[in-house]
């Protein structure tokens, strides 16, 4: 007796799913993570893609230290990693971004001034953010990217990539939690193709001790001419100190692009973060900003800076097969 329950002209075992007429040896293979043509391979011959992240810029102020802003994401994720730095330089009080309550479809953030600053209110700043699903991905143009969590306190801990890069990647970090109430920035050093060291740093006037926080990181292969979802991007390293330094982009953008960056060395040990200004289509200026809880001196030695420039807001697309 010939069995063909889905009436597609094929019977088991030749038909690997006799309950679905769209699955049989004559079916076309499509991007659905299913063996459509019953040859024991999944999605072969296709370039399958999926949304693994998003990138954008917002403008917002900070009325006080207790207010947290909620940012609802355009996509749902399983375990997203959020990078939201550096801060623009509209207000001169030393500040940075603090993130907490990262969920599949939203997160909370605030402009966090250092603890010694009494006002704790901050005028409107421009803030870019990058969200990437945890894991290792290959972007549309072949660029490798990894996103994950590390756990660290005031002492450097080693974060290892799930798979090594061919060369040292660009690394962006951001605390994802608010377990300790003191203002903090992340500092990183010793980047290599296998991983890096990372810690959190309180202001110098505190005792230098901070509890463990979850630190998100996104590592991306260095690229001068990347493309993703119709947008140009570049991932590069440079250096700066306490003086404003102009960075010129490798690609030509029609309008001011999205900019994200992290300090990627620990040559100067004073607590510090990055600020930027004068973002234009071809360049911007960055500097290292120290806090002044212990003294008024703000000079800082040259540090490595890793950065990402992305043409305009949108989804981040990766190849799934």
N, C-alpha and C positions, 0 to 999 in steps of 0.2 A: 504494500500500500504506500503510495506517494503522499507524504505529508507536506502541505504548503499552507500553513494557517494564515499567513498574511497575504496570500494570493499574489505574490510578486514574481512567480515563475521559478522560484528556487526553494529547495528543501534542505533541511539539515542533513549532514553537517556543512554542506556547501554554503547554506544560508546561516550565518553566525547569529542572527537574531530573527527567528521566524515569527516574532510578534510585532515586527515593525517593517512595513513594506518599503520604507526608505533605506533600509540596510540590507544589502545583498551584493553579490560579486559584480554587478553592473552599475552600482551606485557611484556617483561622483564623491570623492573625498572632500570634505569641507572642514573648516576650523571649528570643531565642537568638542574636541577631546574624546571622540568616539571613532572606532574603526568602522567607517561607513561601508567600505567595499570588501570587508571580510578577508583581508590579506594579512591580518595580525599586526598591522602597523596603524598608528594613530596620526591623523593629519599630515601624512606624508605628501610631499610635493606642494605644500602650501606654506606661505609665510603668514603665520597667525600672530596677531597682536592683541594686546589688552592694555587698558588704562591701569597704570601702577602708581600714579601720583598726579599732583597738580601744583601750579605755581602762580603766584599773584602778588600784588602790592596793595596795601591799605594805608589810610591816613587816619590817625586817632590821637586823642589827648589822654592824659591821666589825671583825673580830678583829685585822687588821694591814694594812699597806700592800700586801702581795703577794697578798692574796686577792681574786679576782674571782668574782662571783656570776653564774650563768647564768639568764636568764629565757626560758623557752620560750613562744612566742606561740601564741595560739589559732587563728590563721589563717596560711596561707602567702602571702607577698608576693613581688613581683619586686625592688623596691628600696625598702624601708621607711625612713622617717625616724622617729627616736625622740626624744621630748622627755621628760625625767625631772628636773624641778625645779619648785619649790624643795623643800628639805629641811625637815622639821619641826624643832622646837627642844626635843627631849628631852635632848640633850647639848649643853653650852654651847661646846665647842671649835668654832671657825670651820671650816665644812666645806660641801661641795657634792657633787653626783653627777657621776661621770665614766663615760662610756660608751665601749665599744670593740666590735670584731668584730660589727658589725650584719650579720645574714644574713637570708635570706628567712623564716626561722622562729624566730629567736632573737637575743639579744644578750647581752653581758656588761656588768656595771656594778660599781662600788664606791662606797662613801662615801669621798670623797677629802678628807682634811684637808690644810691647807696644809703646805708642806715644812718650815717651821720648828718645827712641833709634833712633839715627840719621840715621844710614845706611839704615834701613828698608829692607835690603836684607838678605836672609837666605839660608844656604846651604841645600842640599837635605836631606829630612826627610822621614821616613816611617809613613804613616797615614792610619789607618783603618777606614772603614765607614760601617754603618748599616742603611739600608733603610727599613721602615715598613709602609705599608698602614695604614692610620688613621682608628681607630676603635678598637674594642675588639675582640681578636682572641684566639682560642685554637690551640696550635701547635700539631703536630702529636703524640707526647708523652704525651699529656694532659696538658702541661704547658700553663698557661694563660699569655697573653701578651696584653698590651694596648698601643696605640700610639695616641697622640693628640697634640694640641697646647694650650699653655697658653700665656697670655699677661701680661708683667710686665716691670717695669722700675727699677730705682735704689732702690726702696723700695720693701720689700718682699710682694708678693701676693700669695693667696692660689689657688692651682690647685687641683681640685677634679676629681677623676677617674669616668668614666661613670658607672662603677659597682665596688663595693668594692672587694678587695682581702681577702683571708682567713687570711693572715698574711702580714706584711710589705714587699712589693716587692723591687726588685732591680730597681733603677731609674737612667736613663741616660738622660742628658739634653744638649741642644745645641740651641743657637740663630739661627733662620732661616732667619733673615733679617739683613739689614745694613742701617736702618733708621737714626741712629746716627753715624757720622763718627769716633767717638772715639773708640779706642780698648776696647773690653769688654770680660769678661768671665761670665758664669752663675754660681751662687751659690745657693745651696738648703739646706733646713733644715726641721726638724719636720716631717720626713716621717712616714706615718702610713698606715694602710690598705685602708683608704679612700682617701688619697691625700698627699700633701706636700706643702711647701712654696718655692718660687723661685724668684730670682731677677737677674739683671745684675749688674756688678761691673766694673767701670772704674779704671784706675791707681790712686794711692793715691795722686799724684801731681795735679790731676785735681780737679774740684769743687765737685765731688761726685754726680753730677746730670746727669741723662741720660734719654732720651725720651723712650717711650714705644717701645719694640721690641717683635716680635712673637717668643716665645720659644717653640721649639719642645721637647717633652719628650716621652720616651719609658720605660714603667714599665713592669717588667717581674717577675714572681714568682721565688723565690730562688730555685735553683736546683744544686745538686752536680754531677748528672749523666744524664743530658738531652741528647736526640738524636733528630736530625731533618735532613731530606733529606739525610740520611746516614752518617751524621756528629755528632760527640760527641760535647756537649757544657756544660758549667757550668755558673751559675749566683750566685755570692757570694758577701759578704761584708767583708772588712778588714779595716785597719787603717794605716796611715803613717804620717810622718812629713817632715821637710826639709832635713832629711837624707835619703839616699837611703835605701830602705827596700826590701828584696827579698820575693816574693810571690811564693809559691809552689802550682801547680795546683792539683785539686782533681782527675782528670782523666789523663790517660797516652796518650800522643799524639805522633805520629810518627815523626812529624816535628813541627817547631814553629807555633803555632796557631795564630788566629786573636784575638786581645785584644782591648777592648773598656772599658772606665771607666769614672766616674764622682765623684767629691767631693760631699759627701752627708751629710755634717754638716757645721756649721758656728761658730765654737768655736773660731777660730782665724779670726779676721775681716779684716786683711790686704789683699789686692787683690792678688789672687794666682790661679794657675792652676796646673795640673798634667803633669809630664813628665815620660817617661819610657825608659829603656835601657836593653840590654842583654836578649832580648826575645829568649828563647830556648824552646825545646819541653816539659819541665817539670816546667819551672819557668821563672820569669823575675823580674826586679827591678823597683820600682816606687818611686817617691818623690814628695813633694809639692814644687812648684817653685814660690816664690814671685817676684814681679817686684820691681825696685829700683828707681822709679821716685822721691820719697821724701827723702829717706835715703838709705844707703847701707846695712842696716841690712836685712837679709833674713831668720832668724830663724822663724819657724812656728810651732805651737803646733800640737798635734795629731788631725787628722780629720778622719771621716768615709769616706771610699771609696767604692762605688758600682762598680762592674765590670762584664763584660761578656767575656768569653773565648769560641771561636768557632773554630772547627777543621780546616776547610779550606774554601776557597771562594765557593759561590754557592747561590742558591735560598733558601728562607725561606718558608716552607710549613705549611699551617694551615688546619684544618678540617673545612669544610664549612657547615656541617649539624650536 
